[in-house]
Amino acid sequence: MPQEFKRQYKEILEQYTLRQTEHNLYEGQNFSRQLIQKNISPEEVISIHKASLEEIIPNLSADVSHSFDLLIEVMIRYGLALKEHQTLIKKQENFKMEMELASNVQQTLLKTKIPNMIGLDIGMISVPAQEMNGDYAYFLNDETSVGVAVADVIGKGIPAALCMSMIKYGMDSLTGAKTDPVVVLDVINRIVEKSVSDSMFISMFYGTYNTTRSEFTYASAGHEPPLFYCAKSERFTELQAKGLLLGVVPNVKYEQHSVVFDKEDFVVMMTDGVTECRSKAGFIEQQTVMDIIESVRDESAQAMVEYVYKKLEELQDFEQRDDFTLVIFKKV
């Protein structure tokens, strides 16, 4: 510590031992700011305090004087730990800033617009569990057809976000909404298999709805099966379609199926953040999810997805453990 600092500290300490006023304490606080700016370590401060005190009080007890030696040793380790802690906090702050920036970039790059289609009501909600979203929903449409991709990366964070950029790249390369779902999945699978790490896998559902025929055609790459609700029978059925996850092997044969909608029928497409919601008592049963959806079947598709998210959030005690994505196609 420079001699000037030693002199200043001794004066402050001497004034405090004589008067012990609030002004003396205030001077000490101001002086501490200078110590921080000059990066003076805690043990150096204690050392100068001891030397100053011995000059101010010549007959200072030896036991008191020796106690400062112990305190210096304690502060050496404390000072090192404090610096390490501050470094970690700084790194954490920088990482948080980078994640926020990456999240904003992801939202901009992967943003998709819900199309307006005659005779079809569409609702969509996608809420990440953390900063980065490992789920993705993408729409393609023309005058009479609308296609939707719902994808989920097995993983989280920036690697998952980068995988999603591959999905968007592949979807942007398609010619239009009339492309068969099996063709869409084949194109995306080839891109993912070539471009994404072997440790990253993506499940994806793709369906296309033709407003002229009221027909929904779909295929799946290891994704959660959607729920089809028949308004006439008031029953849900799963739309099953076999197919490997994206990125496992380059050549995969996917199954394609179709279902025809009557008025007020709807299909619910989702990620496992919906089907694997957990409360304190355990996993929320599928029947509970279906009951929640059916309770708002007369609402608009957007009101339905928002209500389902809100109710499942309540059942989980507002502790979202996974990315949550829900899309509804409803014939009106």
Secondary structure, 3 states (H helix, E strand, C coil): CCHHHHHHHHHHHHHHHHHCCHHHHHHHHHHHHHHHHCCCCHHHHHHHHHHHHHHHCCCCCHHHHHHHHHHHHHHHHHHHHHHHHHHHHHHHHHHHHHHHHHHHHHHHHCCCCCCCECCEEEEEEEECCCCCCCEEEEEEECCCEEEEEEEEECCCHHHHHHHHHHHHHHHHCCCCCCCCHHHHHHHHHHHHHHHCCCCCCEEEEEEEEECCCCEEEEEEECCCCCEEEECCCCEEEECCCCCCCECCCCCCCCCCEEEECCCCCEEEEECHHHHCCEECCEECCHHHHHHHHHCCCCCCHHHHHHHHHHHHHHHCCCCCCCCEEEEEEEEC
